[in-house]
Amino acid sequence: MEKRILGIILTLLGVAGLILSAVNFLNSSGAERSVKTIIVFSILGAIFFFAGIGLIRNTKDKPS
């Protein structure tokens, strides 16, 4: 059960990181710093998202 909760938290953090990178992408004017920020947020968001989905998918439910 704890792995599933951790998976949900990681998935939500990943979604937040991807949304943050999309917002930065839409609001940036092309400065070098904003490009680095967009790349970092999108990579971390993708890692968290796929790690969370993997934990949720691979965790088996135990009957109560």
C-alpha positions, 0 to 999 in steps of 0.5 A, spaced: 500 500 500 505 504 501 508 503 494 502 505 491 501 511 495 508 513 493 507 512 486 501 517 486 505 522 489 511 521 484 505 521 479 502 528 481 509 531 482 511 529 475 504 532 472 506 538 476 513 539 473 510 538 466 505 543 467 510 548 470 515 547 464 509 548 459 507 554 463 515 556 462 515 555 455 509 559 453 511 565 457 518 565 455 521 570 450 527 565 448 532 567 453 538 562 455 536 561 462 528 559 461 530 554 456 535 551 461 529 551 466 524 548 461 529 542 459 530 541 467 523 541 469 520 537 463 526 532 464 525 531 472 517 531 470 517 526 466 522 521 470 517 522 476 511 521 472 514 515 469 517 512 475 510 513 479 506 510 473 511 504 474 510 503 481 502 504 481 502 499 475 507 494 478 504 494 485 499 488 487 493 489 491 493 485 497 486 483 500 484 486 506 
